[in-house]
Amino acid sequence: MTTIRSAFSMIARGADFGMKPAAPAFKWTGAPAQVKILQSSLNAKLKSGLDVDGKLGPKTVIAVKAAQKKAKEPQTGTPTE
């Protein structure tokens, strides 16, 4: 019988017990499609009034910083999730 300690040891050595790897984390590329989704979300959640044009312009960056401030995250202007 496998104990928890030996299971953790096996995982550390690379055993996967037949489980699939987790999905890759979100990666911000700044592609126009991503920017449009971002702009739509900011408009819906913060009433930002952004044009949904797929361009990461100064108004979008300001809206991202406002969302980050509201979420108590560092205000970088670059989406993190």
C-alpha positions as CSV (number, residue, x, y, z in Angstrom):
1,M,0.0,0.0,0.0
2,T,1.3,3.4,-0.9
3,T,1.6,5.9,1.9
4,I,1.2,9.6,1.4
5,R,4.9,10.2,2.0
6,S,5.9,7.6,-0.6
7,A,3.4,9.0,-3.1
8,F,4.9,12.5,-2.7
9,S,8.3,11.0,-3.1
10,M,7.2,9.2,-6.3
11,I,5.7,12.4,-7.7
12,A,8.9,14.3,-6.9
13,R,10.7,11.7,-9.0
14,G,8.4,12.2,-11.9
15,A,5.6,9.7,-11.4
16,D,2.3,11.0,-12.7
17,F,-0.1,8.2,-11.7
18,G,-1.8,8.4,-15.1
19,M,-3.0,12.0,-14.5
20,K,-3.0,14.5,-17.3
21,P,-0.9,17.6,-16.8
22,A,-2.7,20.8,-15.9
23,A,-3.6,23.2,-18.6
24,P,-1.0,25.8,-19.3
25,A,-1.4,29.1,-17.5
26,F,-3.0,32.1,-19.3
27,K,-0.4,33.8,-21.4
28,W,-0.9,37.5,-22.4
29,T,0.3,38.1,-25.9
30,G,-1.5,41.3,-26.6
31,A,-3.1,39.9,-29.8
32,P,-6.0,41.9,-31.0
33,A,-8.5,39.2,-30.2
34,Q,-7.2,39.1,-26.6
35,V,-7.4,42.9,-26.4
36,K,-11.0,42.9,-27.6
37,I,-12.0,40.4,-24.9
38,L,-10.2,42.5,-22.3
39,Q,-11.9,45.7,-23.5
40,S,-15.3,44.1,-23.5
41,S,-14.7,42.8,-19.9
42,L,-13.5,46.1,-18.7
43,N,-16.6,47.8,-20.2
44,A,-18.9,45.2,-18.6
45,K,-17.3,45.2,-15.1
46,L,-16.1,48.8,-14.7
47,K,-18.2,50.7,-17.3
48,S,-14.9,51.9,-18.9
49,G,-16.5,53.1,-22.1
50,L,-13.7,51.7,-24.2
51,D,-13.9,51.2,-27.9
52,V,-13.6,47.5,-28.6
53,D,-11.1,47.9,-31.3
54,G,-8.4,45.4,-30.3
55,K,-5.8,48.1,-29.8
56,L,-4.0,48.4,-26.4
57,G,-4.0,52.2,-26.3
58,P,-3.7,54.6,-23.4
59,K,-7.4,54.4,-22.4
60,T,-7.2,50.6,-22.2
61,V,-4.1,50.8,-20.1
62,I,-5.7,53.3,-17.7
63,A,-8.8,51.0,-17.4
64,V,-6.5,48.0,-16.7
65,K,-4.7,49.9,-14.0
66,A,-8.1,50.8,-12.5
67,A,-9.1,47.2,-12.5
68,Q,-5.8,46.2,-10.9
69,K,-6.2,48.9,-8.2
70,K,-9.8,47.6,-7.5
71,A,-8.4,44.0,-7.2
72,K,-5.5,45.3,-4.9
73,E,-2.9,44.1,-7.4
74,P,0.2,46.0,-8.6
75,Q,-0.9,48.6,-11.2
76,T,1.2,47.7,-14.1
77,G,-1.4,48.3,-16.9
78,T,-0.5,44.9,-18.3
79,P,-3.1,42.1,-17.8
80,T,-2.0,39.2,-15.6
81,E,-5.0,36.9,-16.0
